[in-house]
């Protein structure tokens, strides 16, 4: 039986974030092929994380900068190791390469962190993103991690194009696999709440994720007052995990701006709402809130960045607008007009069917894994820059880590 080791940045929380859902989907892909999986992480345990043991996945608490990981992986001897975000590859990649040189190294990027942060900086400076914004230390670290791995999972076509066109990353090292959705039957579509059965607007998103916090502030100060003026009876219900005091202080009953905190079931709350209102001003990857909304037939109003990588050439499941007044105008229109709302809902079903079907992407994923696994030596020989980066990483990161390890021992 093949063995997969996943080195997690956090313990997966599918009900808290799209990243958690994404990790669970990848786990299920390997389980369906009868792989044995061990999930290891140095992160603190979370009360909201799923119990991976329920899925037949073994769990292991590991330490950074510790030779105990070497002993662990030598004994495990996995055929593949998947790093959850580039920070885990930086920390443990050299140890994997040294102790299990024949294991396939897979990086799940989740989203391109440097891309998201560059966009954030542009928003803070109130200007468009410039090419120079992308040339950061974060970009160098993340792309170096991609080059050191045998394959990197890219969640958005826009990010795939950025890596291949702007940074000249060999497409053979990348594999596009978005969030995966089941097929919605006509019966399932018809069973969803109707336009008349729904009310209010909703925003949902993990508040540890900066684009979500920024979007809520933007809604509070710029967009929601314009909507509330035209729809005085409507409320905006704000859901999200890890709402801090600064988030809760935005709650205002009179304004209809209601902070609800963590949703027990995100899809249930989305289905109660008539419209998802999420004007994201920066970000990267695919925003899971829009996929969830489509699955329960809820149209959404967002920005170009919010919709990025989701609809492709197909009509959006709602409206896309980038200016305060336009966002508010489109939100009011779709909230008040049943026919327009129904068309947006149908657009969402079409996007799911044509762009996110699990059956299509799972087979392509396994073709890629098999190809790399069976031709690993040749695959690596065609990636000289990656080999060079791994050589220097083994030298610099290894000895830095050993120095930290020794320092920690002396403290003890």
N, C-alpha and C positions, 0 to 999 in steps of 0.2 A: 504493500500500500504506500502511495506517495504521501510525503509529509510536507505540510506548509507551515512555516513559522511566520506569524504576523507580529511585527514590532509596532505597537500602537502608541501614538502620541498621547491619547486619552483612552479611557474605557468607553466603548460605544454607547451613545444615548440616542437611539433612533427617534424618540419622541421629543427630543430637544433641538435637534439640528439635522440639516440635510447631510452633513458629514457623517453623522451616526447612521443614517439610513443607507448612505452609500457604502459604508464599511460592511453593514449587515448584508447588503446585496452581493458584495464580492465574496463574503464568507459563504453564502448560499450557493454561489456558482461553483466553488471548490467542493463543497459538500455533495452537490449533485453528481460530481465526478468521482465520488468515493475517496476524496483526499482526507487524510487525517490532519486536523488543524490544532495548532497551539497558538494562543494569543498571549503575548507577553508585553508588559508595559511598565515603565518606571513611574507612571502617573499615580496620584492618589486615587483611591477608590471613590466612586460616586454613588450616592443612594439612588440616582436616577438611571444608572447604567443598566443595560439588560444583563441577565444572567446567561452568559455564553455557554455555561454547562448544560443549559436546557436544549441547546442546539448540538450537543455532543462535542463541543470545543473545549479543549483543556486550557486552563489559564495559569499564567506564571507571572509572579511579581519579580521584576529585574531591577538592577541598579545601574546607573550611569557611572562611567569611570571605575569599573570594577572588573577584575579578572574572573569573578564568579560567572559572568556571562560567557566567557570562553569555555569554562567547564560545562556549562549548561548546553551550549550549542554543539560542542563536540560530542556529547552524549546523544543529543537529539538527531543530529545529522539529517537536516531537512533537504529535500530536493529543490525547494524554492523558499525564498525569504521575501516577504513583502513589507516594505517600510511605509508606515502611515505618515506621510508628509516628509519633506526633505530634511527636517531637523533630526528625525530618527535615523535617516541614512547617514547624516554627518556624524552622529554619535556612535552608531553601531556598525555602519557599513564596512569599515576597515576590519573590524573583528570578524564579521561574517566572511569577508574575502580571505582572511588569513586562516580561519579554522574550517571553513566549508567552501573551498575554492570552486567546487563544481556545482554549487547551488545556484539556481537562477536568481538574480537580484531584481526585484520588481519594485518600482516606486509608484505609490498611489499619491499623486500630487494634490488631490481634493480640488484645489484651484491653485492658480499661480499666485503665490503670496506677493511676489514682487510687483506683479501687474496690479493687484488690488491696492497695494500701498502707494504705488506711483499715481494711480487715479485719485487716491485720497489726498495726496499732497497737492494735486492740481485743483481739487475742489477747495481745499483750504486757502489756496492762493487765488481762487475765483477766476480760473482760466482753463482753457482746454488742455488736454494731455499733450505733451510734446515728446518727441522721440528721445530727447536727452533725459527725460524723467525716468525712462526705463533702465538707464545705464547706472544702476546702483550696486552697492555691495551686496544687497539682498539678492539682486538678479544674478550676480556672479556666483553666489553660494548655491542658489536654487538650480541654475542651469548646470553648474558643475556636478551637482548631485544627479541630475538627469543623465548627464554624459557618463557618469561612473556606473550607472545601472544598465542592465541588459534590456529592460523595457520599462517605459514609464506610461502610466495610465492617465490619459488626458480627458477631462470631463466635458470640455467645450471645443467646438470647431474653431471658434475665434482664438482660443489659446493655442491650438494646434497650428494655426496659420501664423500666429505671432512667433512661435518657436522656430518654425521652418523658414519663414520668409524674412523676419527681422534678425533672428539670431543664428540662422543657418544650421539649425540642429537637424541631423540626419533623420528623416521621417521613419527609417527602419527601427529607430530606437523608441518611437512613440506609438501608442495605440489609443485611438479614440474610442471611449466607451462612456456614454452619458449615464445619467440616472435611468434606471430600468423600471418599466411599468407593466402591469398585467393588461390583458385585453379586456376592455369594457364591453360587455354584451349590450344589445339594445334594451333588454329587460332591465339590466342594471342602470342604464342611462335613464330609463323612464321611471325608475323607482326613486330617483333623487328628488329633493324638494323643489317645488315649482317657484317661479318668480313671485307669485302671490303669497306663498308660504314663508318667504324670507323677508328679512328687514335689516337695515343698518349696514354700515361698512365695517370691514375688519382689516387689521394689520397683524401679522404674526411673524415672529422671528426671535432667535436667540440673542439676548442683549450683550453677550460676551463678544458678539460679532459686530465690529465697528460700523459697517454699512447699515445695519438695522437701527442702531442707536441714532446715527445721523439722519436716517429717513424719518424716524419718529419726531426728532427735533424740527425737521423741515416741515413735516405735516402740521405740527403744533403752531409754528410761527407763520408759515406762508400759505399752505394749501387748505387746511381744514377750515379756517375762518371764512374763506371764500365759498366753500361748499355749504357750511352751516347757515350762512346768510341766505342761500337759495333753498335749502332743505332744513328748516328749523326743527323739524321733528326727528331728524335722523341723528344717530350716534355713531361714533367711531370707537369700536372696541379694540383695544391694544392687548394682544396676547404675546407672551414670550418667556422663555426660561431665563433665570438669573436676572430678574428685574431688580436693580439696586434702588437705594433710597432716591437717587437723583431721577430715576425713571418714575418711581411712584409719586414723586412730587408734581409731576405733570398732570396728574388726575384732576379733572375739573368737571363736575356733574353739570353745572350750568352750561358749559360750552359743549357738552356731549362728547368730551374727550376722556374716555374711560380706560384706565389702566387695570387690566384684569389678571395680569401675572401669567404663570405657567398654565397652559391648557392641558387638561387631563388627556384629551384626545383632539389633536389638531384638526383632523379631517371633520370631526363632528362640529366643531366651532365654525370651520370654514363653510360647511354646508348650511348652517343657520343664516349666514350673512348673504346679502344680495350681491355685494361687490367687495373684492379684495383691493385695497388701496395701498400700494407699495411703491412710491416713487424713489427708487434707489438712485443715489447720485454718484456712487462709485461701487466697485466690487469686481469680482471675477468669477470664473466657473459658471455653473448653472445654479440658479436660485430655486431651491426645492419647494419653497412656498407656492410658486406658480404651478409646478407640476401637481402638488397636492390639491390646489384649487381646481385645476382641470379635472382631476379624478372625481371630484364631488360636484362638478358642473357649476363652479362659481367663476364668473368673469372677473378680470382684473384690469386695473389701470396701473401702468408703470412707465418707466423711462426706457430709452434705447438701451442703456446699460442693464436695466432689470430684465429686459426681454432677450438679451444677447445669448446666442447659442441655443435658443429654445425653439422658435417657430420656423427658422430657416426661411424659405421662400413663401411659406403659407401665411394666411392672415392671422393676426394675433387674436388671442381669446379675450378680447376686450378692446382697449385702446392704448396706444403708446404716445406719450407727450412728454416734453422736456421743460416747459415753462410753467410757472405757478398757475397762471390764468388758464392755460390750455389744459393742464391736468384737472383742475377743478371743473372746467366746462365739460370735458369728456366724462368725468365721474358722474356729474349730475344727469347728463343725457342718458347714460346707460342705466343709471339707477331708476329713472322715471319711465323708460320706454321698453315695454315687454318684448316687442319684436326685435329690437336691437339687442336686448339682453339675451334672447334665445339664440340669435345668430352667433353672438360671441361665445355662448356655451358650446354650440356645435363646432365652432372653430377650434375650441379646446380639445374636444373629442378627436377631431381630425389630426391635430398635432400629436396627440398621444399615440394614435394608431400608426401614423406615418414616420414618426421620428424617435419613439422611445420604447418600442416593443421589445420585451425581454428576449423573446425567441430569436430575433434577428441578431442581436448583439452578443448573446451568449455563445453562439456557434462561431462567430468571428473571433471572439476572445480566445476560445480554446484552440482555434487554428493557429493563432499567434503564439500562444504558450507552447504548443506542441512543436511548432517550427523552431522556436528559440531553444527549447529543451533538447531537441534532437540534433541541432547544429550549433551548439553553444561555442565550441572552439572557433569555428569559422565566423560566427556572429561577432565574437569579441575581437577577432583579428581584423575585422573591418571597422573597428572603432578605436583607432590609435589614440585619439585625444582622450577618450575615456580611460584607456589603459595608462596613459601618462598621468592623468589626474589621480587615478587610483594609486599609482606608484608614489607620487608625492604626498598623497593623503596618508598612506601607510607610514610614511616617514614622520611627517609633521604631527598629524592628529594622534598617531599611536604614542609618540613620546610625550606629547602634552597630556594625554589621558593618563599615561603611566606616572607622570609627575604628580598629577592631581591625586591619583590613587595612593601614591606613597605619602603625600602630604596628609591625606585623610587618616592613613594608618598611624602617622606620628602623632596626630591630634588625639586619637583614641588611646 
